[in-house]
Amino acid sequence: MKHTIPLCALLVGFALLASAYAQNKPASLPELPEVLKSANAALADRKPVGLTLSVDSKTPLSAAQWDAIATLRARAFSFGGSSLDDAGMARLVALNPEMVTVNGSLVTGAGAAKFGEMKSLKALHTLHITKPTPEAKAALGAHPTLEVFSSDGAFCIEAVTAPKLQRVDLKHGAASDQFVALLKNHPSLESVRLWAKGYATLSDAAIASLVTIPKLNKLSLEFSVFTYAGGLNRLKEIPGLATLDLKDVALSPEDLAKLKADLPKVKLTFTPMTPEYRAQWDAWATKKK
């Protein structure tokens, strides 16, 4: 007997296929305004935030360029070089971003305080900026929506106390005992990464601050020197610690064995510091004294 598929079933099938294709089809990007091309601008669709604009300029963005940026309705922004200044921060507030990356900047402490006015901001990343921003302490420290923060210097470091922060990534000189102390008793932090490459600023003293973070479940300590008796023996005080990464860390075999015995249920990975890097670290530590 010859079987035929009803027309209505075919139509339904085609409709489902078309719908699936539409959902999986990459979103088309808007055309980049001509005025932004001199700022090395580029657009990308990056999950989970969506439309992302990156610019990299040796001079601050002009009013005309900011006008063009406003037409794009981007949700995430990356600023390189001298593209972002205090005047630009005022324009950025109006765009209500969800994620901002700043790699080099002319922004002052007063300008950095504008981040506190970005009420949808969930992620803030700063790179290659070491200038302090004490003027932004109140605005950043009480930011109502910030969940992710990373930095390699003092710029915007006040954000580590934002009450809803879940993940902190401090690199180079920002991975220091001084700045880790700001994390004490943080109510919502779940993940902390301290990547101290090129500096001897992170030591056993930081552990005393880290063990006070009640929700901490993932900790990464990198390019530093630690001892069991000096601080690592306290890591067992973190009730929910599930993952501990010790990468390029100087730690004796005996101390590592004691630490593993303390943390039988923790996924612990260890990579030893190279002798060459240890010699550099010792030189930096001596210079600090």
N, C-alpha and C positions, 0 to 999 in steps of 0.2 A: 504494500500500500504506500502510496506517495504521500509524504507528510509535508505540509507547508506551514511556515511561520506566519502567524497573523500580522497584518500590517501594523496594528497598534503596538504589538510587542517589539517589532523592529524599531519603531519610532521611539519607544521608551528606551531601548538599548542605545540607540544613537544619541539620545539626549544625555544619558548617563555618561557615555564616553566623552561627549563634548564638555560636560561639566567637569569631569576628572582632568581633562586636558587643560581647561581654563584655570583650574586650581593649581596645577603643577607647572604651568607655563611661567617662566620668569617675568616679573613685572617690567614693563618697558620704562626706561629711564627718561626723564625730561631732558630737553635739549639744554646744554650748558650755555648760559648767556655769554655773549661775546666779551663783555666787559670783565668777566672773571678769568678769561684765558691768560691774561698777563700775570695772574696770581697763581699760575700752575694749578688751577682748580680741576677737580675730578669728582665724578659722581659714581656711587656704587650702591647696590641693594644688599645690605648686610643684615643678616638675622642676628638677634631678634628685633633690632631697633628699626630696620627698614632703610629708607633713603638716607645715605650718608654723604656729606660733602667734605672734601679735604682741600685745603689751600696751603700753599707754601710760598711766601713772598718776603722779599728783603725790606719791604716798606709796609706800613699799616694799611689795611683795607680802606678804601675811600668810601665816602657816603654813597656814591653811585654803585659801588660794588656791593655794599650792604643792602641797598635797595634791590639789587638783582638777586641776592641771596634770599631775601624775604619772599620772593615769588616762587622759590623752589619748594618751600614747605618741607625741608629736610628735618629729620628727627635727631640726627647725630652729626657732630662736626669734629674735624681734626684740623688744628691750626699749627703751621710750622713757621720757623724763622721769626720775622717781626710782624707777621700778618695781624696779630691780635694785640691791641693796646687798650687803655682804659675807655676810650671813646667807643671802641668796638664791643667792649663788655656790656655797655649800656644797650647797644643794638642787639646783642646776643640774648639778653634777658627777654626781649620782646618775641623772640623766636621759640621760646619755651622748649629748649632741647632736653632730650632724655640722656644723651651721652656726649661728653666733651673730652677731647684729647688736646693737650697743649704741649707742643714740643719746641721749647724756646719761646720767649715772650717778652714784650715790653710792659706787660701788666704789672702795676704796683700793688701794694697791699690794699689800698683803697679800692682799686679795680677788682681785685680778687674777692672782695666782700660781696660783689654783685652775684657771685655764684649762689649766695644765700637767697637771692630773689628768684632763682630758677626752680619753681615749685614742682616740676616734673623730672628734674635731674636725678638719675639713678646711678650713673657711673661717671667718675671724674678721674682722668689720667694725666699726670704731669711728668714731663721728661726734660732733663738738661736745664733745669732752672733751680738755682740754689738760694736765691734771694729770700729772706724771711718775709712773712706776711702777717705780722701781729695784728694789723688793723682788721683782718678778716676773721679773727678768732671767734667772735660772737656769732657771726653769720654762718660760718662753716661748722663750728662746733655744735650748733643746734639745727643743722639742716634737716628738714622734715622728711625727705624722700631718698636721700643718698644711701645706696646699698653697697657700692663698690668703689674703692679708692686705691690708686697706686701713685707712687712718687719716688724720685731718686734724690730729692733734696728737701730743703726747708719750705719751699714754695707750697702754700696751701696745706701744710702738714696738720693744721688745726682741724682738718676734716676727719681725722682719725677718731674724733670723739663724737661724730654725728650719731644720734641715738639709734637709727635703724640700719647702720652699717653692718654688713654681713661678711664682707671679704676685704682684706687689706693686703697689699703687696708693696713692700718697701725695699728699694734697691740701693746699691752703692752706699753713699753716705747717709741716706735716710734710714738704712737698716742699722740703727744704733741703739745702745742702751738708753740714751736720752729720749729718743722718740718712742721707743717701745714702752717706756714708762707711762706715756700718755694713754696707753691701751688698758691700763689697770681697771679691773671691774667693769669692762665694757659689757652692757647688758645683752647685746645681740650678735656680737662677732662669732662667726663659725669657722672662718679660715684665715690663717695668717701665714704669709710667706716673707721671709727675711733673707734677701739675696745681697750679701755684703761684699761682693767682689770689688777688689781694689781698695778696700778700707779695713782697718782693724778697730772698728767701732762697736762691734757686737761681741758680747762676752757672757760668761755665766750669770752676770748680774741681771741680764734681760729675763732670765727664767723666772725670777721672783715676780715680775710683772705679768708674765704670760699665764702663770698658774692661777691668777685671780679671775680669768675670763671664764665665766660659768658655762657658756655654750660652745666653747672651742672644741671642734672635732677634727680639724686638720691643721697640722703645723709643719712648716718647712723651714729648716735652718741651714743656710748655705754659706760656704766660703768663710768659715769662722773656726775658732778654737774653743772647745768646751771640755769640762771635766765632770765626772759623776759627782764627786763630793762637793764641787763648787756650785752646782745648780741642777744638773740633769737628774739627780736623785729626787727632785721635787716634781718631775713631770707626772708621776703617778697620782698627784693630787688633782689633776684635771679629770673630772668624772666621765666626760663623754669623748675623750680623745680616741679616735679610731685610726688615724693615719699620721705617721711621723716620718718625715723625710729628712735625712741628714746627708746633704750632698756636698762633696768637697770639704768635709769637716775633719779637723784634727782631733782624734779621740783614741785613746789607748785601747787595745784589745780587751784588757781587763775591765775597763769602764764600759765598753760596749756590751760585754757579757752581763754585767750588773744591770744595765739599762734594759736589756731584753728580758731579763728575769723579772724586772719590775712591771713590764708591760706585755704580758703574754697574749692578750687579746688585741693588741694594737698592730696594725700593718706597718712594720718598720723597715725602711730601706736605708742603707748606709753606703756611701761612697767616700773613701778616704781622700784627704787632701794630699796633693803631690808634694814631694820634698822641695821642689823648686818654688812652689807657691808658698809653702810654709816659711821658707827663707825670706820671701818678700813680706809676708805677714809679720814676721818677727821684726823686720826693719821698720815697718810702719808703726808697730806697737811701741818700739823703742823711741821713735821720733815723737810720738804723742806725749811721752812722759816729761 
